């Protein structure tokens, strides 16, 4: 199939525009307006922005503190978890959901009393793409992504995160932002004010 | 003995001018970066010193201590010569630029200019044309395609704009009846030469933008097309001299000449003559304002194509400059 080419006329300048350089002046008005505006940058190492709550930063492990979802109550009796410990039930769902599953190193053991206990939960963040699928797969809302984004490190070894520091990270994150609403959108009221009402069909 | 005194005095003055211009150019880079930053709603240099005031010094140290690479296959002599050829003529124009009237300190008469030649303007034009060799040599000697294209583009642009620039300068010369920049300024004590010479001033604005390679006419660098243009193969201080010469010293000196020709040099602003401000300060205020105007244009406009630039030079700017001469001639006959 032959490609059709459409030729467009270049808009012609009027004589006034041509003589007085109106286009130049318009552009220069914009730049001088910007010159007197406030700068919008952040002096990064000295000033840090707080990302929104849904930001996908370094992972954390929520602890058993009574705020668990109902599914945890069902699984709890099979596990040996004390208060203040990670609420992970070692179900490997996060690893199943992960696009790069080998970055997880999860191990659990069976105690003499027959209960299951999490031994190890390592994540190699060098391979992590921060997609957040692990947090969505978690049945007990244990693995979360916090708002920490400064993940650079001098050694590869430091890029692997472990159970205890993930617990600490989630504790800190929940202390700061647990009660913050988990939405980045504005309210429906304001939205309808701005862009009009939606209308459902009458059945 | 008197000759010795003159030589010592002039060398001392020249040294002061050169060092002053160097430091001034260094801080013009700071001003440009701040201005460009704020136009794009970012603060520019902020970290080194108060609001980045020590940044030019840090940059100078960086450029001076960098490894000075000379690529294989370059024409060594021209390669070294080019950076000097771009830089020296630009600063040589300063020799004829008068910054103010002679004044007395401790009974010693100090002239704030190096020399007052009767062909000053022609000398400035000549040095302006020599500085183009720096760019062409750099393009040729680098033995690389991007510098070559950049150098030739600059040559094509300059041929057009040198002619227009020369003709546009004729107006003030006709009115003052002299090539000496000092006498041109003195002739403007009643009114500035911008009044009949408005067309000439427009031509000079464009010619300065083209000559110093600032944005609407920066085809010789054209970083989106030519890497960095004629200075692609340069490193360290040899590289540093090119932008310093073109963007700062040449722009500043040519702004000074434009101010002298059209805005009355060190004469005060109209109706503000009663202010206790010395002439030299008035001069710097005007030059600085014109320099900032060039920065403003630079950081606003996109680049013209090469053919558009040369077309503009020959088809618009040259006729405008000639028309300016005609208008000024009528003005001289009628007004006197």
Boltz contact constraints between the chains, C-beta under 6 A:
constraints:
  - contact:
      token1: [A, 27]
      token2: [B, 300]
      max_distance: 6.0
  - contact:
      token1: [A, 28]
      token2: [B, 300]
      max_distance: 6.0
  - contact:
      token1: [A, 31]
      token2: [B, 39]
      max_distance: 6.0
  - contact:
      token1: [A, 31]
      token2: [B, 300]
      max_distance: 6.0
  - contact:
      token1: [A, 34]
      token2: [B, 39]
      max_distance: 6.0
  - contact:
      token1: [A, 34]
      token2: [B, 41]
      max_distance: 6.0
  - contact:
      token1: [A, 35]
      token2: [B, 38]
      max_distance: 6.0
  - contact:
      token1: [A, 35]
      token2: [B, 39]
      max_distance: 6.0
  - contact:
      token1: [A, 37]
      token2: [B, 41]
      max_distance: 6.0
  - contact:
      token1: [A, 39]
      token2: [B, 41]
      max_distance: 6.0
  - contact:
      token1: [A, 39]
      token2: [B, 42]
      max_distance: 6.0
  - contact:
      token1: [A, 39]
      token2: [B, 43]
      max_distance: 6.0
  - contact:
      token1: [A, 40]
      token2: [B, 41]
      max_distance: 6.0
  - contact:
      token1: [A, 41]
      token2: [B, 42]
      max_distance: 6.0
